[in-house]
Every structure is written in structure tokens, then in C-alpha cells.
Amino acid sequence: MNYRVWIVEDEPEWAMLLLKAFGHKSDGQFECFHSVNGDIGIDKIRELRPDIVILDQCLAQGEMGLNVLRFIRNDPKLRWIPVLM
């Protein structure tokens, strides 16, 4: 079984670190996806329904990860998804 991980991270270095951490020696257990802002993240989370979301608390241009978290928690189809901030 593959687990889908969605990473919302605006800093390329952190995003690559997380992508590598889940991809390294996982024997294909994880499918990792990435978006650089909350708007794209919300669209893709809604579309793909990942098994977990890793969310940056402070995104670029003053955007807050907490807004993304609120959106996920207020959507009955998404609120079950664990979010790591």
C-alpha cells in the first residue's frame, strides 16, 4: 500500500529535504507531492485526498498555514486527514 503525502512548503530547500526524507529508502511506500502555496495546496488536497499533509505554518507573502489547516478541518470530506505543522 502506498501512502500519499502532500507537502505545502514555500522554501525550496525545506521542500526538497522533506521530499527526499519520504522518498529515501521507503521502498515506494510513499507518493510525495508538493505545492508552494496554500491555494494550490488546498486545490490539490481536495482533488487527491492525501493520507497526510505536512504544512508550513508561515508561507510566502504573509499567507498562513493556519488558514489552510482551518480549511481542511472545516471540510467534512477532508477533516479526517492528519496535518503535521
SELUMPA-674506 format. One line per 2 residues: their letters; for each residue x, z, y of N, C-alpha, C. Coordinates in Angstrom, 2 decimals, always signed. Atoms other than C-alpha are relative to their C-alpha. Example, Ala and Ser with C-alpha at 12.3 -4.5 7.8 and 13.67 -1.06 7.14 Angstrom:
SELUMPA-674506
as> +0.89:+0.00:-1.19:+12.30:+7.80:-4.50:+0.90:+0.00:+1.20; -0.82:-0.06:-1.19:+13.67:+7.14:-1.06:-0.77:+0.73:+1.09;
end
This chain:
SELUMPA-674506
mn> +0.83:+0.00:-1.18:+0.00:+0.00:+0.00:+0.87:+0.00:+1.24; -0.72:+0.06:-1.27:+1.30:-0.93:+3.44:-0.76:+0.78:+1.06;
yr> +0.58:-0.72:-1.11:+0.68:+1.32:+6.41:+0.28:-0.75:+1.28; -0.16:+0.69:-1.28:+0.11:-0.31:+9.79:+0.27:+1.02:+1.10;
vw> -0.43:-0.88:-1.08:+1.91:+1.38:+12.68:-0.03:-0.81:+1.30; +0.00:+0.66:-1.30:+1.15:+0.41:+16.27:+0.76:+0.87:+0.98;
iv> -0.85:-0.70:-0.97:+3.76:+1.39:+18.88:-0.33:-0.53:+1.39; +0.22:+0.36:-1.40:+2.83:+1.41:+22.58:+1.15:+0.63:+0.78;
ed> -1.23:-0.48:-0.66:+6.16:+1.70:+24.40:+0.50:-1.07:+0.94; -0.42:+0.98:-1.00:+7.30:+0.02:+27.61:+1.51:-0.14:+0.11;
ep> -1.46:+0.09:-0.09:+11.03:+0.73:+27.29:+0.54:-0.68:-1.27; -0.45:+0.77:+1.15:+12.69:-1.87:+25.03:+0.90:+0.78:-0.97;
ew> -0.93:-0.74:+0.86:+15.38:+0.50:+23.74:-0.76:+0.94:-0.95; +0.80:-0.91:+0.84:+12.84:+3.07:+22.50:-0.86:-0.77:-0.98;
am> +0.84:+0.81:+0.90:+10.59:+0.39:+21.08:+0.83:-0.50:-1.19; -0.84:+0.50:+1.09:+13.46:-1.12:+19.07:+0.42:+1.13:-0.93;
ll> -0.36:-1.14:+0.83:+14.54:+2.31:+17.86:-1.14:+0.37:-0.95; +1.15:-0.33:+0.84:+11.04:+3.08:+16.58:-0.28:-1.08:-1.03;
lk> +0.23:+1.11:+0.94:+10.60:-0.37:+15.03:+1.02:+0.03:-1.13; -1.05:-0.07:+1.03:+13.92:-0.02:+13.22:-0.19:+1.22:-0.90;
af> +0.18:-1.22:+0.80:+13.16:+3.54:+12.09:-1.07:-0.20:-1.07; +1.06:+0.23:+0.98:+9.95:+2.44:+10.38:+0.34:-1.14:-0.95;
gh> -0.33:+1.13:+0.85:+11.45:-0.76:+9.03:+1.18:+0.26:-0.92; -1.22:-0.26:+0.73:+14.72:+0.68:+7.75:-0.27:+0.74:-1.32;
ks> +0.13:-0.61:+1.33:+14.68:+1.42:+4.01:-1.41:+0.46:-0.33; +1.37:-0.41:+0.30:+10.91:+1.61:+3.92:-0.57:-0.78:-1.17;
dg> +0.45:+0.83:+1.13:+10.68:-0.93:+1.07:-1.34:-0.68:+0.31; +1.21:+0.71:-0.38:+7.95:-2.70:+3.00:-1.25:+0.87:+0.07;
qf> +1.17:-0.88:-0.07:+5.69:+0.35:+3.21:-0.69:-0.04:+1.35; +0.56:-0.01:-1.34:+5.16:-0.10:+6.94:-0.01:-1.40:+0.59;
ec> +0.09:+1.18:-0.84:+3.94:-3.01:+9.01:-0.03:+0.53:+1.42; -0.11:-0.54:-1.35:+5.02:-2.28:+12.57:-0.34:-1.06:+1.03;
fh> +0.40:+0.86:-1.10:+3.53:-3.77:+15.70:+0.32:+0.72:+1.29; -0.46:-0.59:-1.25:+4.40:-3.22:+19.33:-0.69:-0.67:+1.18;
sv> +0.46:+0.53:-1.29:+2.90:-3.61:+22.78:+0.70:+0.77:+1.11; -0.76:-0.60:-1.09:+4.50:-2.89:+26.13:-0.87:+0.71:+1.03;
ng> +0.87:-0.73:-0.94:+1.43:-1.58:+27.97:-1.29:+0.42:-0.69; +1.21:-0.56:+0.59:-1.80:+0.26:+27.37:-1.12:-1.00:-0.19;
di> +1.09:+0.97:+0.12:-4.16:-2.66:+27.99:+0.15:-0.86:-1.26; -0.24:+0.79:+1.22:-2.57:-4.82:+25.31:-0.12:+0.90:-1.21;
gi> +0.09:-0.95:+1.11:-2.24:-1.76:+23.09:-1.43:+0.27:-0.41; +1.41:-0.27:+0.31:-5.96:-0.96:+23.34:-0.63:-1.21:-0.67;
dk> +0.57:+1.20:+0.61:-6.92:-4.57:+22.58:+0.44:-0.15:-1.45; -0.53:+0.19:+1.35:-4.66:-4.73:+19.53:-0.41:+1.13:-0.94;
ir> +0.45:-1.12:+0.83:-5.59:-1.25:+18.28:-1.45:-0.24:-0.42; +1.40:+0.31:+0.31:-9.24:-2.26:+18.48:-0.10:-1.12:-1.04;
el> +0.02:+1.16:+0.90:-8.50:-5.53:+16.66:+0.54:+0.34:-1.39; -0.69:-0.19:+1.28:-6.11:-4.33:+13.92:-0.28:+1.34:-0.68;
rp> +0.27:-1.34:+0.54:-7.14:-0.67:+13.45:+1.16:+0.52:-0.85; -1.18:-0.47:+0.74:-3.69:+0.64:+12.50:-0.25:+1.37:-0.63;
di> +0.10:-1.30:+0.67:-3.15:+3.69:+10.31:+0.52:+1.13:+0.89; -0.52:-0.98:-0.97:-1.23:+5.48:+13.09:+0.43:-0.74:+1.26;
vi> -0.47:+0.54:-1.28:-0.42:+4.90:+16.76:+1.08:+0.93:+0.52; -1.05:-0.75:-0.68:+2.83:+6.00:+18.37:-0.07:-0.43:+1.46;
ld> +0.37:+0.30:-1.38:+2.13:+6.23:+22.08:+0.93:+0.70:+0.98; -0.80:-0.55:-1.10:+4.43:+6.70:+25.06:-0.94:+0.67:+1.00;
qc> +0.87:-0.72:-0.93:+2.98:+9.27:+27.43:+0.03:-0.62:+1.39; -0.14:+0.59:-1.34:+4.31:+7.59:+30.60:+0.42:-1.45:-0.14;
la> -0.29:+1.43:+0.10:+4.09:+3.82:+30.63:+0.36:-0.53:+1.39; -0.43:+0.62:-1.26:+5.28:+1.42:+33.35:-1.13:-0.06:+1.02;
qg> +0.92:+0.18:-1.13:+3.60:+1.09:+36.73:-1.03:+1.13:+0.09; +0.86:-1.16:-0.14:+2.12:+4.59:+36.60:-1.10:+0.11:-1.04;
em> +1.02:-0.06:+1.05:-0.03:+3.83:+33.58:+0.29:+1.19:-0.91; -0.17:-1.20:+0.80:-0.60:+6.92:+31.48:-0.45:-0.22:-1.44;
gl> +0.37:+0.06:+1.41:-0.58:+7.09:+27.71:-1.23:+0.82:-0.31; +1.18:-0.82:+0.21:-3.24:+9.78:+28.01:-1.29:-0.80:+0.17;
nv> +1.18:+0.86:-0.16:-5.69:+7.11:+29.21:-0.25:-0.80:-1.28; +0.13:+0.72:+1.27:-5.02:+5.13:+26.04:-0.54:+0.96:-1.07;
lr> +0.46:-1.00:+0.95:-5.48:+8.29:+23.99:-1.48:+0.31:+0.20; +1.43:-0.25:-0.28:-8.82:+9.01:+25.71:-0.87:-1.14:-0.51;
fi> +0.75:+1.15:+0.48:-9.99:+5.51:+24.95:-0.16:+0.05:-1.52; +0.04:-0.05:+1.46:-9.09:+5.88:+21.27:-0.94:+1.12:-0.46;
rn> +0.82:-1.15:+0.42:-10.75:+9.31:+20.99:-1.48:-0.18:+0.34; +1.40:+0.22:-0.38:-13.95:+8.11:+22.72:-0.67:-1.15:-0.75;
dp> +0.56:+1.13:+0.77:-14.40:+5.07:+20.46:-0.29:+0.47:-1.43; +0.34:-0.49:+1.34:-16.28:+6.03:+17.26:+0.71:-0.75:-1.13;
kl> -0.67:+0.79:+1.04:-14.52:+3.26:+15.31:+1.50:+0.28:-0.05; -1.45:-0.22:-0.08:-11.03:+4.37:+16.39:+0.39:+1.47:-0.03;
rw> -0.37:-1.42:-0.20:-11.18:+8.16:+16.81:+0.66:+0.64:-1.21; -0.61:-0.53:+1.22:-10.03:+8.75:+13.22:+1.50:-0.29:-0.07;
ip> -1.41:+0.41:+0.05:-6.64:+7.13:+13.92:+0.90:+1.11:+0.57; -0.94:-0.99:-0.53:-3.82:+9.70:+14.25:+0.87:-0.64:+1.09;
vl> -0.83:+0.47:-1.11:-1.86:+9.37:+17.51:+1.14:+0.99:+0.18; -1.20:-0.79:-0.24:+1.70:+10.63:+17.93:+0.51:-0.35:+1.38;
m> -0.49:+0.26:-1.37:+2.83:+11.03:+21.54:+1.37:+0.64:+0.18;
end
